[in-house]
């Protein structure tokens, strides 16, 4: 989040499923504790100055259009709030990022 907040651009990287174990590590390990990408076999490069994962099948290079807190009154799925925002996480809503897709890259 710190890196995302510090930049005007971001990427959305889509995979075909073969990278599932590495993506699981990225989902479980905090980037605050070190370089979590180094704990996987994935590699990173830059597209127009924006970090992307080289093994992605489709990459959306985006420019930020809006950043703001997720509004609880906008949550429509009744399972989302108790699953994600209860106990110690009560009231600690995610930040929503909306971007313009500037470039689409598709792997061969």
N, CA, C and O atoms as a Tinker XYZ file with bonds, in Angstrom:
   432  protein
     1  N      0.819000   -1.189000    0.000000    73     2
     2  CA     0.000000    0.000000    0.000000    64     1     3
     3  C      0.861000    1.250000    0.000000    63     2     4     5
     4  O      0.539000    2.235000   -0.664000    81     3
     5  N      1.937000    1.208000    0.734000    73     3     6
     6  CA     2.850000    2.343000    0.785000    64     5     7
     7  C      3.378000    2.686000   -0.615000    63     6     8     9
     8  O      3.450000    3.861000   -0.976000    81     7
     9  N      3.746000    1.673000   -1.401000    73     7    10
    10  CA     4.243000    1.916000   -2.752000    64     9    11
    11  C      3.131000    2.428000   -3.657000    63    10    12    13
    12  O      3.343000    3.331000   -4.467000    81    11
    13  N      1.957000    1.849000   -3.515000    73    11    14
    14  CA     0.818000    2.274000   -4.327000    64    13    15
    15  C      0.443000    3.720000   -4.022000    63    14    16    17
    16  O      0.166000    4.503000   -4.931000    81    15
    17  N      0.438000    4.065000   -2.753000    73    15    18
    18  CA     0.112000    5.443000   -2.383000    64    17    19
    19  C      1.177000    6.435000   -2.844000    63    18    20    21
    20  O      0.874000    7.608000   -3.058000    81    19
    21  N      2.411000    5.980000   -2.999000    73    19    22
    22  CA     3.507000    6.865000   -3.367000    64    21    23
    23  C      3.692000    7.062000   -4.861000    63    22    24    25
    24  O      4.654000    7.706000   -5.279000    81    23
    25  N      2.803000    6.526000   -5.666000    73    23    26
    26  CA     2.957000    6.618000   -7.114000    64    25    27
    27  C      1.641000    7.047000   -7.764000    63    26    28    29
    28  O      0.565000    6.849000   -7.200000    81    27
    29  N      1.741000    7.628000   -8.939000    73    27    30
    30  CA     0.543000    8.006000   -9.694000    64    29    31
    31  C      0.083000    6.887000  -10.614000    63    30    32    33
    32  O     -0.973000    6.989000  -11.239000    81    31
    33  N      0.874000    5.814000  -10.701000    73    31    34
    34  CA     0.533000    4.695000  -11.574000    64    33    35
    35  C      0.561000    3.382000  -10.796000    63    34    36    37
    36  O      1.137000    3.296000   -9.711000    81    35
    37  N     -0.070000    2.366000  -11.371000    73    35    38
    38  CA    -0.031000    1.010000  -10.810000    64    37    39
    39  C     -0.307000    0.028000  -11.932000    63    38    40    41
    40  O     -0.730000    0.422000  -13.019000    81    39
    41  N     -0.070000   -1.244000  -11.675000    73    39    42
    42  CA    -0.367000   -2.267000  -12.672000    64    41    43
    43  C     -1.258000   -3.344000  -12.071000    63    42    44    45
    44  O     -1.216000   -3.621000  -10.872000    81    43
    45  N     -2.058000   -3.935000  -12.931000    73    43    46
    46  CA    -2.859000   -5.100000  -12.585000    64    45    47
    47  C     -2.284000   -6.239000  -13.417000    63    46    48    49
    48  O     -2.254000   -6.165000  -14.645000    81    47
    49  N     -1.831000   -7.285000  -12.749000    73    47    50
    50  CA    -1.158000   -8.393000  -13.411000    64    49    51
    51  C     -2.036000   -9.638000  -13.330000    63    50    52    53
    52  O     -2.411000  -10.064000  -12.238000    81    51
    53  N     -2.363000  -10.219000  -14.477000    73    51    54
    54  CA    -3.240000  -11.390000  -14.544000    64    53    55
    55  C     -2.432000  -12.611000  -14.970000    63    54    56    57
    56  O     -1.601000  -12.537000  -15.876000    81    55
    57  N     -2.689000  -13.733000  -14.306000    73    55    58
    58  CA    -1.900000  -14.938000  -14.507000    64    57    59
    59  C     -2.778000  -16.087000  -14.982000    63    58    60    61
    60  O     -4.001000  -16.033000  -14.860000    81    59
    61  N     -2.145000  -17.133000  -15.527000    73    59    62
    62  CA    -2.893000  -18.277000  -16.057000    64    61    63
    63  C     -3.080000  -19.403000  -15.049000    63    62    64    65
    64  O     -3.715000  -20.407000  -15.373000    81    63
    65  N     -2.557000  -19.271000  -13.857000    73    63    66
    66  CA    -2.734000  -20.299000  -12.826000    64    65    67
    67  C     -1.470000  -21.061000  -12.497000    63    66    68    69
    68  O     -1.376000  -21.644000  -11.417000    81    67
    69  N     -0.497000  -21.077000  -13.385000    73    67    70
    70  CA     0.732000  -21.831000  -13.109000    64    69    71
    71  C      1.561000  -21.179000  -12.006000    63    70    72    73
    72  O      2.410000  -21.832000  -11.398000    81    71
    73  N      1.323000  -19.918000  -11.750000    73    71    74
    74  CA     2.072000  -19.201000  -10.713000    64    73    75
    75  C      1.371000  -19.211000   -9.358000    63    74    76    77
    76  O      1.768000  -18.478000   -8.453000    81    75
    77  N      0.351000  -20.021000   -9.211000    73    75    78
    78  CA    -0.455000  -20.035000   -7.990000    64    77    79
    79  C      0.358000  -20.156000   -6.697000    63    78    80    81
    80  O      0.080000  -19.408000   -5.760000    81    79
    81  N      1.346000  -21.052000   -6.590000    73    79    82
    82  CA     2.127000  -21.122000   -5.338000    64    81    83
    83  C      2.847000  -19.807000   -5.021000    63    82    84    85
    84  O      2.849000  -19.359000   -3.874000    81    83
    85  N      3.452000  -19.198000   -6.028000    73    83    86
    86  CA     4.157000  -17.929000   -5.804000    64    85    87
    87  C      3.172000  -16.821000   -5.432000    63    86    88    89
    88  O      3.461000  -16.002000   -4.559000    81    87
    89  N      2.027000  -16.792000   -6.080000    73    87    90
    90  CA     1.027000  -15.774000   -5.763000    64    89    91
    91  C      0.484000  -15.966000   -4.348000    63    90    92    93
    92  O      0.134000  -14.995000   -3.679000    81    91
    93  N      0.416000  -17.215000   -3.895000    73    91    94
    94  CA     0.005000  -17.487000   -2.520000    64    93    95
    95  C      0.973000  -16.866000   -1.522000    63    94    96    97
    96  O      0.557000  -16.327000   -0.496000    81    95
    97  N      2.257000  -16.944000   -1.824000    73    95    98
    98  CA     3.268000  -16.323000   -0.961000    64    97    99
    99  C      3.062000  -14.815000   -0.940000    63    98   100   101
   100  O      3.078000  -14.199000    0.126000    81    99
   101  N      2.869000  -14.218000   -2.108000    73    99   102
   102  CA     2.659000  -12.768000   -2.172000    64   101   103
   103  C      1.429000  -12.342000   -1.385000    63   102   104   105
   104  O      1.403000  -11.252000   -0.814000    81   103
   105  N      0.419000  -13.189000   -1.353000    73   103   106
   106  CA    -0.797000  -12.871000   -0.622000    64   105   107
   107  C     -0.668000  -13.021000    0.886000    63   106   108   109
   108  O     -1.419000  -12.401000    1.638000    81   107
   109  N      0.279000  -13.840000    1.335000    73   107   110
   110  CA     0.436000  -14.098000    2.767000    64   109   111
   111  C      1.531000  -13.288000    3.434000    63   110   112   113
   112  O      1.457000  -13.020000    4.633000    81   111
   113  N      2.536000  -12.897000    2.686000    73   111   114
   114  CA     3.715000  -12.241000    3.254000    64   113   115
   115  C      3.562000  -10.723000    3.137000    63   114   116   117
   116  O      3.154000  -10.211000    2.095000    81   115
   117  N      3.885000  -10.027000    4.193000    73   115   118
   118  CA     3.824000   -8.569000    4.187000    64   117   119
   119  C      5.067000   -7.983000    3.530000    63   118   120   121
   120  O      6.182000   -8.438000    3.786000    81   119
   121  N      4.878000   -6.984000    2.693000    73   119   122
   122  CA     5.993000   -6.286000    2.081000    64   121   123
   123  C      6.726000   -5.384000    3.060000    63   122   124   125
   124  O      7.831000   -4.924000    2.769000    81   123
   125  N      6.127000   -5.126000    4.216000    73   123   126
   126  CA     6.783000   -4.304000    5.234000    64   125   127
   127  C      7.979000   -5.017000    5.844000    63   126   128   129
   128  O      8.897000   -4.381000    6.363000    81   127
   129  N      7.961000   -6.344000    5.777000    73   127   130
   130  CA     9.012000   -7.141000    6.399000    64   129   131
   131  C     10.176000   -7.442000    5.464000    63   130   132   133
   132  O     11.125000   -8.116000    5.866000    81   131
   133  N     10.125000   -6.960000    4.236000    73   131   134
   134  CA    11.194000   -7.222000    3.287000    64   133   135
   135  C     10.654000   -7.393000    1.886000    63   134   136   137
   136  O      9.480000   -7.131000    1.625000    81   135
   137  N     11.507000   -7.831000    0.992000    73   135   138
   138  CA    11.161000   -8.015000   -0.413000    64   137   139
   139  C     10.442000   -9.347000   -0.587000    63   138   140   141
   140  O     11.085000  -10.389000   -0.713000    81   139
   141  N      9.130000   -9.318000   -0.593000    73   139   142
   142  CA     8.387000  -10.570000   -0.674000    64   141   143
   143  C      8.500000  -11.219000   -2.048000    63   142   144   145
   144  O      8.358000  -12.437000   -2.155000    81   143
   145  N      8.746000  -10.455000   -3.085000    73   143   146
   146  CA     8.933000  -11.026000   -4.417000    64   145   147
   147  C     10.168000  -11.929000   -4.448000    63   146   148   149
   148  O     10.195000  -12.913000   -5.186000    81   147
   149  N     11.183000  -11.602000   -3.656000    73   147   150
   150  CA    12.409000  -12.404000   -3.588000    64   149   151
   151  C     12.146000  -13.789000   -3.006000    63   150   152   153
   152  O     12.972000  -14.686000   -3.176000    81   151
   153  N     11.031000  -13.983000   -2.332000    73   151   154
   154  CA    10.687000  -15.289000   -1.757000    64   153   155
   155  C      9.997000  -16.191000   -2.779000    63   154   156   157
   156  O      9.605000  -17.313000   -2.459000    81   155
   157  N      9.851000  -15.694000   -4.013000    73   155   158
   158  CA     9.203000  -16.452000   -5.087000    64   157   159
   159  C     10.155000  -16.566000   -6.275000    63   158   160   161
   160  O     11.268000  -16.042000   -6.243000    81   159
   161  N      9.705000  -17.255000   -7.320000    73   159   162
   162  CA    10.486000  -17.320000   -8.556000    64   161   163
   163  C     10.002000  -16.286000   -9.569000    63   162   164   165
   164  O     10.397000  -16.328000  -10.734000    81   163
   165  N      9.157000  -15.367000   -9.138000    73   163   166
   166  CA     8.657000  -14.319000  -10.023000    64   165   167
   167  C      9.678000  -13.194000  -10.131000    63   166   168   169
   168  O     10.448000  -12.945000   -9.203000    81   167
   169  N      9.671000  -12.522000  -11.276000    73   167   170
   170  CA    10.577000  -11.397000  -11.492000    64   169   171
   171  C      9.770000  -10.161000  -11.869000    63   170   172   173
   172  O      8.619000  -10.246000  -12.299000    81   171
   173  N     10.403000   -9.029000  -11.694000    73   171   174
   174  CA     9.721000   -7.761000  -11.913000    64   173   175
   175  C     10.522000   -6.895000  -12.884000    63   174   176   177
   176  O     11.752000   -6.938000  -12.912000    81   175
   177  N      9.803000   -6.115000  -13.672000    73   175   178
   178  CA    10.443000   -5.104000  -14.509000    64   177   179
   179  C      9.542000   -3.878000  -14.518000    63   178   180   181
   180  O      8.515000   -3.848000  -13.841000    81   179
   181  N      9.930000   -2.874000  -15.282000    73   179   182
   182  CA     9.151000   -1.637000  -15.349000    64   181   183
   183  C      8.563000   -1.455000  -16.739000    63   182   184   185
   184  O      9.234000   -1.706000  -17.741000    81   183
   185  N      7.326000   -1.025000  -16.798000    73   183   186
   186  CA     6.674000   -0.627000  -18.041000    64   185   187
   187  C      6.257000    0.819000  -17.849000    63   186   188   189
   188  O      5.403000    1.125000  -17.017000    81   187
   189  N      6.858000    1.695000  -18.615000    73   187   190
   190  CA     6.588000    3.136000  -18.477000    64   189   191
   191  C      6.775000    3.596000  -17.033000    63   190   192   193
   192  O      6.030000    4.446000  -16.546000    81   191
   193  N      7.777000    3.028000  -16.347000    73   191   194
   194  CA     8.074000    3.417000  -14.978000    64   193   195
   195  C      7.228000    2.749000  -13.918000    63   194   196   197
   196  O      7.388000    3.037000  -12.732000    81   195
   197  N      6.326000    1.858000  -14.320000    73   195   198
   198  CA     5.436000    1.174000  -13.380000    64   197   199
   199  C      5.872000   -0.281000  -13.218000    63   198   200   201
   200  O      6.054000   -0.974000  -14.219000    81   199
   201  N      6.045000   -0.763000  -11.986000    73   199   202
   202  CA     6.442000   -2.161000  -11.784000    64   201   203
   203  C      5.374000   -3.137000  -12.283000    63   202   204   205
   204  O      4.178000   -2.949000  -12.057000    81   203
   205  N      5.843000   -4.183000  -12.967000    73   203   206
   206  CA     4.976000   -5.263000  -13.439000    64   205   207
   207  C      5.664000   -6.588000  -13.142000    63   206   208   209
   208  O      6.878000   -6.635000  -12.946000    81   207
   209  N      4.886000   -7.657000  -13.110000    73   207   210
   210  CA     5.438000   -9.001000  -12.921000    64   209   211
   211  C      5.630000   -9.626000  -14.302000    63   210   212   213
   212  O      4.680000   -9.735000  -15.079000    81   211
   213  N      6.851000  -10.029000  -14.599000    73   211   214
   214  CA     7.202000  -10.519000  -15.928000    64   213   215
   215  C      6.413000  -11.760000  -16.355000    63   214   216   217
   216  O      6.163000  -11.947000  -17.546000    81   215
   217  N      6.022000  -12.600000  -15.411000    73   215   218
   218  CA     5.334000  -13.843000  -15.749000    64   217   219
   219  C      3.827000  -13.653000  -15.989000    63   218   220   221
   220  O      3.144000  -14.615000  -16.342000    81   219
   221  N      3.310000  -12.470000  -15.810000    73   219   222
   222  CA     1.881000  -12.220000  -16.023000    64   221   223
   223  C      1.520000  -12.446000  -17.486000    63   222   224   225
   224  O      2.310000  -12.143000  -18.380000    81   223
   225  N      0.338000  -12.974000  -17.724000    73   223   226
   226  CA    -0.141000  -13.202000  -19.095000    64   225   227
   227  C     -0.757000  -11.933000  -19.679000    63   226   228   229
   228  O     -0.653000  -11.680000  -20.880000    81   227
   229  N     -1.398000  -11.141000  -18.823000    73   227   230
   230  CA    -1.974000   -9.861000  -19.232000    64   229   231
   231  C     -1.605000   -8.834000  -18.167000    63   230   232   233
   232  O     -1.707000   -9.105000  -16.970000    81   231
   233  N     -1.182000   -7.668000  -18.606000    73   231   234
   234  CA    -0.834000   -6.581000  -17.691000    64   233   235
   235  C     -1.626000   -5.347000  -18.088000    63   234   236   237
   236  O     -1.640000   -4.951000  -19.254000    81   235
   237  N     -2.279000   -4.749000  -17.112000    73   235   238
   238  CA    -2.956000   -3.473000  -17.311000    64   237   239
   239  C     -2.110000   -2.418000  -16.614000    63   238   240   241
   240  O     -1.990000   -2.430000  -15.388000    81   239
   241  N     -1.527000   -1.514000  -17.377000    73   239   242
   242  CA    -0.762000   -0.411000  -16.810000    64   241   243
   243  C     -1.738000    0.752000  -16.639000    63   242   244   245
   244  O     -2.335000    1.218000  -17.609000    81   243
   245  N     -1.894000    1.213000  -15.405000    73   243   246
   246  CA    -2.954000    2.169000  -15.081000    64   245   247
   247  C     -2.407000    3.447000  -14.458000    63   246   248   249
   248  O     -1.338000    3.454000  -13.847000    81   247
   249  N     -3.160000    4.520000  -14.624000    73   247   250
   250  CA    -2.893000    5.798000  -13.967000    64   249   251
   251  C     -4.027000    6.043000  -12.982000    63   250   252   253
   252  O     -5.198000    5.863000  -13.319000    81   251
   253  N     -3.686000    6.448000  -11.778000    73   251   254
   254  CA    -4.689000    6.644000  -10.730000    64   253   255
   255  C     -5.673000    7.746000  -11.107000    63   254   256   257
   256  O     -5.283000    8.814000  -11.580000    81   255
   257  N     -6.958000    7.464000  -10.888000    73   255   258
   258  CA    -8.016000    8.439000  -11.111000    64   257   259
   259  C     -8.676000    8.839000   -9.798000    63   258   260   261
   260  O     -9.158000    9.963000   -9.657000    81   259
   261  N     -8.698000    7.909000   -8.827000    73   259   262
   262  CA    -9.365000    8.157000   -7.547000    64   261   263
   263  C     -8.766000    7.251000   -6.488000    63   262   264   265
   264  O     -8.448000    6.093000   -6.756000    81   263
   265  N     -8.617000    7.779000   -5.296000    73   263   266
   266  CA    -8.181000    7.000000   -4.131000    64   265   267
   267  C     -9.037000    7.441000   -2.959000    63   266   268   269
   268  O     -9.161000    8.637000   -2.696000    81   267
   269  N     -9.631000    6.482000   -2.250000    73   267   270
   270  CA   -10.434000    6.828000   -1.089000    64   269   271
   271  C    -10.809000    5.598000   -0.300000    63   270   272   273
   272  O    -10.659000    4.476000   -0.783000    81   271
   273  N    -11.299000    5.799000    0.914000    73   271   274
   274  CA   -11.684000    4.650000    1.744000    64   273   275
   275  C    -12.927000    3.958000    1.201000    63   274   276   277
   276  O    -13.836000    4.598000    0.671000    81   275
   277  N    -12.946000    2.654000    1.343000    73   275   278
   278  CA   -14.129000    1.887000    0.983000    64   277   279
   279  C    -15.243000    2.275000    1.940000    63   278   280   281
   280  O    -15.055000    2.245000    3.156000    81   279
   281  N    -16.393000    2.636000    1.407000    73   279   282
   282  CA   -17.513000    3.074000    2.240000    64   281   283
   283  C    -18.360000    1.868000    2.644000    63   282   284   285
   284  O    -18.834000    1.142000    1.770000    81   283
   285  N    -18.561000    1.635000    3.933000    73   283   286
   286  CA   -19.328000    0.455000    4.368000    64   285   287
   287  C    -20.753000    0.448000    3.822000    63   286   288   289
   288  O    -21.314000   -0.624000    3.593000    81   287
   289  N    -21.341000    1.607000    3.612000    73   287   290
   290  CA   -22.713000    1.640000    3.089000    64   289   291
   291  C    -22.782000    1.190000    1.631000    63   290   292   293
   292  O    -23.871000    0.923000    1.122000    81   291
   293  N    -21.645000    1.104000    0.959000    73   291   294
   294  CA   -21.619000    0.638000   -0.419000    64   293   295
   295  C    -21.451000   -0.867000   -0.556000    63   294   296   297
   296  O    -21.579000   -1.398000   -1.660000    81   295
   297  N    -21.171000   -1.560000    0.528000    73   295   298
   298  CA   -20.972000   -3.014000    0.485000    64   297   299
   299  C    -22.326000   -3.694000    0.336000    63   298   300   301
   300  O    -23.203000   -3.539000    1.186000    81   299
   301  N    -22.493000   -4.443000   -0.741000    73   299   302
   302  CA   -23.773000   -5.099000   -1.043000    64   301   303
   303  C    -23.823000   -6.570000   -0.642000    63   302   304   305
   304  O    -24.899000   -7.099000   -0.366000    81   303
   305  N    -22.683000   -7.225000   -0.609000    73   303   306
   306  CA   -22.628000   -8.644000   -0.255000    64   305   307
   307  C    -22.637000   -8.758000    1.267000    63   306   308   309
   308  O    -21.707000   -8.278000    1.915000    81   307
   309  N    -23.664000   -9.380000    1.858000    73   307   310
   310  CA   -23.761000   -9.455000    3.319000    64   309   311
   311  C    -22.646000  -10.255000    3.987000    63   310   312   313
   312  O    -22.465000  -10.150000    5.200000    81   311
   313  N    -21.897000  -11.050000    3.226000    73   311   314
   314  CA   -20.808000  -11.838000    3.803000    64   313   315
   315  C    -19.497000  -11.058000    3.902000    63   314   316   317
   316  O    -18.598000  -11.459000    4.640000    81   315
   317  N    -19.377000   -9.961000    3.177000    73   315   318
   318  CA   -18.114000   -9.223000    3.127000    64   317   319
   319  C    -17.761000   -8.605000    4.472000    63   318   320   321
   320  O    -16.639000   -8.762000    4.953000    81   319
   321  N    -18.697000   -7.914000    5.072000    73   319   322
   322  CA   -18.406000   -7.204000    6.322000    64   321   323
   323  C    -17.989000   -8.150000    7.453000    63   322   324   325
   324  O    -16.939000   -7.927000    8.054000    81   323
   325  N    -18.762000   -9.197000    7.771000    73   323   326
   326  CA   -18.326000  -10.076000    8.870000    64   325   327
   327  C    -17.038000  -10.841000    8.564000    63   326   328   329
   328  O    -16.269000  -11.146000    9.475000    81   327
   329  N    -16.799000  -11.152000    7.293000    73   327   330
   330  CA   -15.606000  -11.908000    6.925000    64   329   331
   331  C    -14.342000  -11.044000    6.947000    63   330   332   333
   332  O    -13.265000  -11.540000    7.275000    81   331
   333  N    -14.461000   -9.777000    6.606000    73   331   334
   334  CA   -13.280000   -8.926000    6.442000    64   333   335
   335  C    -13.148000   -7.787000    7.442000    63   334   336   337
   336  O    -12.049000   -7.269000    7.639000    81   335
   337  N    -14.225000   -7.394000    8.065000    73   335   338
   338  CA   -14.179000   -6.198000    8.911000    64   337   339
   339  C    -14.818000   -6.426000   10.280000    63   338   340   341
   340  O    -15.625000   -5.619000   10.743000    81   339
   341  N    -14.451000   -7.521000   10.911000    73   339   342
   342  CA   -14.959000   -7.796000   12.254000    64   341   343
   343  C    -13.777000   -8.006000   13.195000    63   342   344   345
   344  O    -12.631000   -8.075000   12.751000    81   343
   345  N    -14.048000   -8.107000   14.470000    73   343   346
   346  CA   -12.982000   -8.314000   15.457000    64   345   347
   347  C    -11.991000   -7.167000   15.440000    63   346   348   349
   348  O    -12.379000   -6.000000   15.481000    81   347
   349  N    -10.710000   -7.501000   15.380000    73   347   350
   350  CA    -9.656000   -6.478000   15.388000    64   349   351
   351  C     -9.703000   -5.597000   14.150000    63   350   352   353
   352  O     -9.183000   -4.482000   14.170000    81   351
   353  N    -10.321000   -6.079000   13.066000    73   351   354
   354  CA   -10.400000   -5.305000   11.820000    64   353   355
   355  C    -11.690000   -4.494000   11.697000    63   354   356   357
   356  O    -11.931000   -3.887000   10.654000    81   355
   357  N    -12.510000   -4.474000   12.722000    73   355   358
   358  CA   -13.776000   -3.732000   12.670000    64   357   359
   359  C    -13.506000   -2.257000   12.377000    63   358   360   361
   360  O    -12.725000   -1.605000   13.070000    81   359
   361  N    -14.157000   -1.753000   11.354000    73   359   362
   362  CA   -14.020000   -0.353000   10.985000    64   361   363
   363  C    -12.757000   -0.010000   10.219000    63   362   364   365
   364  O    -12.573000    1.137000    9.813000    81   363
   365  N    -11.886000   -0.986000   10.016000    73   363   366
   366  CA   -10.622000   -0.751000    9.308000    64   365   367
   367  C    -10.808000   -1.124000    7.832000    63   366   368   369
   368  O    -10.317000   -2.158000    7.379000    81   367
   369  N    -11.517000   -0.276000    7.094000    73   367   370
   370  CA   -11.880000   -0.575000    5.713000    64   369   371
   371  C    -10.714000   -0.369000    4.759000    63   370   372   373
   372  O     -9.852000    0.484000    4.974000    81   371
   373  N    -10.709000   -1.166000    3.709000    73   371   374
   374  CA    -9.679000   -1.062000    2.684000    64   373   375
   375  C     -9.726000    0.292000    1.980000    63   374   376   377
   376  O    -10.722000    1.012000    2.051000    81   375
   377  N     -8.647000    0.618000    1.310000    73   375   378
   378  CA    -8.603000    1.784000    0.446000    64   377   379
   379  C     -8.966000    1.330000   -0.963000    63   378   380   381
   380  O     -8.487000    0.298000   -1.432000    81   379
   381  N     -9.817000    2.109000   -1.636000    73   379   382
   382  CA   -10.223000    1.792000   -3.000000    64   381   383
   383  C     -9.401000    2.644000   -3.966000    63   382   384   385
   384  O     -9.251000    3.851000   -3.779000    81   383
   385  N     -8.879000    1.996000   -4.990000    73   383   386
   386  CA    -8.125000    2.668000   -6.041000    64   385   387
   387  C     -8.864000    2.473000   -7.360000    63   386   388   389
   388  O     -9.225000    1.350000   -7.714000    81   387
   389  N     -9.086000    3.548000   -8.074000    73   387   390
   390  CA    -9.699000    3.487000   -9.395000    64   389   391
   391  C     -8.675000    4.058000  -10.367000    63   390   392   393
   392  O     -8.065000    5.093000  -10.100000    81   391
   393  N     -8.490000    3.382000  -11.491000    73   391   394
   394  CA    -7.488000    3.851000  -12.436000    64   393   395
   395  C     -7.973000    3.828000  -13.862000    63   394   396   397
   396  O     -8.907000    3.109000  -14.217000    81   395
   397  N     -7.317000    4.630000  -14.669000    73   395   398
   398  CA    -7.506000    4.615000  -16.113000    64   397   399
   399  C     -6.512000    3.625000  -16.685000    63   398   400   401
   400  O     -5.329000    3.682000  -16.352000    81   399
   401  N     -6.962000    2.722000  -17.537000    73   399   402
   402  CA    -6.048000    1.787000  -18.188000    64   401   403
   403  C     -5.333000    2.549000  -19.303000    63   402   404   405
   404  O     -5.956000    3.005000  -20.261000    81   403
   405  N     -4.025000    2.676000  -19.158000    73   403   406
   406  CA    -3.215000    3.410000  -20.122000    64   405   407
   407  C     -2.633000    2.490000  -21.197000    63   406   408   409
   408  O     -2.435000    2.899000  -22.341000    81   407
   409  N     -2.364000    1.237000  -20.807000    73   407   410
   410  CA    -1.751000    0.288000  -21.711000    64   409   411
   411  C     -2.142000   -1.118000  -21.323000    63   410   412   413
   412  O     -2.260000   -1.430000  -20.138000    81   411
   413  N     -2.346000   -1.972000  -22.317000    73   411   414
   414  CA    -2.618000   -3.389000  -22.091000    64   413   415
   415  C     -1.513000   -4.181000  -22.777000    63   414   416   417
   416  O     -1.262000   -4.005000  -23.969000    81   415
   417  N     -0.853000   -5.057000  -22.015000    73   415   418
   418  CA     0.194000   -5.913000  -22.579000    64   417   419
   419  C     -0.260000   -7.361000  -22.467000    63   418   420   421
   420  O     -0.724000   -7.786000  -21.409000    81   419
   421  N     -0.134000   -8.111000  -23.535000    73   419   422
   422  CA    -0.533000   -9.515000  -23.544000    64   421   423
   423  C      0.677000  -10.358000  -23.941000    63   422   424   425
   424  O      1.318000  -10.088000  -24.957000    81   423
   425  N      0.990000  -11.378000  -23.140000    73   423   426
   426  CA     2.121000  -12.260000  -23.418000    64   425   427
   427  C      1.835000  -13.110000  -24.645000    63   426   428   429
   428  O      0.686000  -13.418000  -24.960000    81   427
   429  N      2.911000  -13.481000  -25.329000    73   427   430
   430  CA     2.780000  -14.353000  -26.531000    64   429   431
   431  C      2.305000  -15.718000  -26.155000    63   430   432
   432  O      2.139000  -16.575000  -27.023000    81   431
